[in-house]
Amino acid sequence: MALEEALWTFAFMNLADVATTISALKRGGAELNPVARLLINRFGFTGLFILKYLAMGLSILAVSLQSPGLLEEALWIWSIVLGGVVAWNSLMNVKYMKRSG
């Protein structure tokens, strides 16, 4: 698997995480990450994007500097973990939709 594919997948999964998080929050969900909650309270959903993409960039930089040969594998692992987060957020969205509709 190419590094470029891993980067695109990681970026997409982060975007999906942000989108499903925003959707859940709009339906009455709560942000459990205290840093994300603080940034959302201060900057709105822009704060969530700032946190997500800053963390994404720092993660890529840290692995690249420490173990450049492991970057592709790290990106795939992070993408799988984010897939679980997106699935959870989606499940919560369905729960909130059923409750309200």
C-alpha positions as CSV (number, residue, x, y, z in Angstrom):
1,M,0.0,0.0,0.0
2,A,1.4,3.3,-1.0
3,L,2.1,6.1,1.5
4,E,-0.1,8.5,-0.5
5,E,-3.1,6.2,-0.1
6,A,-2.5,5.9,3.6
7,L,-2.3,9.7,3.9
8,W,-5.5,10.3,2.0
9,T,-7.3,7.6,4.0
10,F,-6.1,9.2,7.3
11,A,-7.2,12.6,6.1
12,F,-10.6,11.3,5.0
13,M,-11.1,9.4,8.3
14,N,-10.3,12.6,10.2
15,L,-12.8,14.6,8.2
16,A,-15.4,11.8,8.7
17,D,-14.7,12.0,12.4
18,V,-15.2,15.8,12.5
19,A,-18.4,15.5,10.4
20,T,-20.0,12.8,12.5
21,T,-18.9,14.5,15.7
22,I,-20.6,17.8,14.6
23,S,-23.7,15.9,13.6
24,A,-23.9,14.2,17.0
25,L,-23.3,17.4,18.9
26,K,-26.1,19.1,16.9
27,R,-28.4,16.2,17.9
28,G,-27.7,16.6,21.6
29,G,-24.5,14.5,22.0
30,A,-21.6,15.6,24.2
31,E,-18.0,15.9,23.3
32,L,-16.0,13.7,25.7
33,N,-12.6,15.0,24.9
34,P,-12.0,17.9,27.3
35,V,-9.6,19.7,24.9
36,A,-12.0,19.4,22.0
37,R,-14.9,20.6,24.2
38,L,-12.9,23.6,25.3
39,L,-12.0,24.6,21.7
40,I,-15.6,24.0,20.6
41,N,-16.9,26.2,23.4
42,R,-14.4,28.9,22.5
43,F,-14.3,28.8,18.7
44,G,-17.3,26.8,17.7
45,F,-16.8,23.9,15.3
46,T,-13.8,25.7,13.8
47,G,-12.0,24.8,17.1
48,L,-12.7,21.1,16.4
49,F,-11.1,21.4,12.9
50,I,-8.1,23.2,14.3
51,L,-7.6,20.5,17.0
52,K,-8.1,17.6,14.6
53,Y,-5.8,18.8,11.9
54,L,-3.1,20.1,14.2
55,A,-3.1,16.8,16.0
56,M,-3.0,15.0,12.6
57,G,0.0,17.1,11.4
58,L,1.9,16.7,14.7
59,S,1.3,12.9,14.7
60,I,2.6,12.6,11.1
61,L,5.6,14.8,11.9
62,A,6.4,12.8,15.1
63,V,6.4,9.4,13.4
64,S,8.2,10.8,10.4
65,L,11.0,12.1,12.6
66,Q,11.1,9.1,14.9
67,S,10.6,6.2,12.5
68,P,10.1,7.3,8.9
69,G,9.7,3.7,7.7
70,L,6.7,3.1,10.0
71,L,4.7,6.1,8.9
72,E,2.5,4.2,6.4
73,E,1.7,1.5,9.0
74,A,1.0,4.1,11.6
75,L,-1.4,5.9,9.3
76,W,-3.3,2.7,8.5
77,I,-3.6,1.9,12.2
78,W,-4.8,5.4,13.1
79,S,-7.3,5.2,10.2
80,I,-8.7,1.9,11.5
81,V,-9.0,3.4,15.0
82,L,-10.8,6.5,13.6
83,G,-13.0,4.2,11.6
84,G,-14.2,2.8,15.0
85,V,-14.8,6.4,16.3
86,V,-16.7,7.3,13.1
87,A,-18.8,4.1,13.5
88,W,-19.5,5.0,17.1
89,N,-20.5,8.6,16.2
90,S,-22.7,7.3,13.5
91,L,-24.4,4.9,15.9
92,M,-25.0,7.8,18.3
93,N,-26.5,9.9,15.4
94,V,-28.9,7.1,14.6
95,K,-29.8,6.8,18.3
96,Y,-30.5,10.5,18.5
97,M,-32.5,10.5,15.2
98,K,-34.7,7.7,16.5
99,R,-35.3,9.5,19.8
100,S,-36.3,12.7,18.1
101,G,-38.2,11.4,15.2
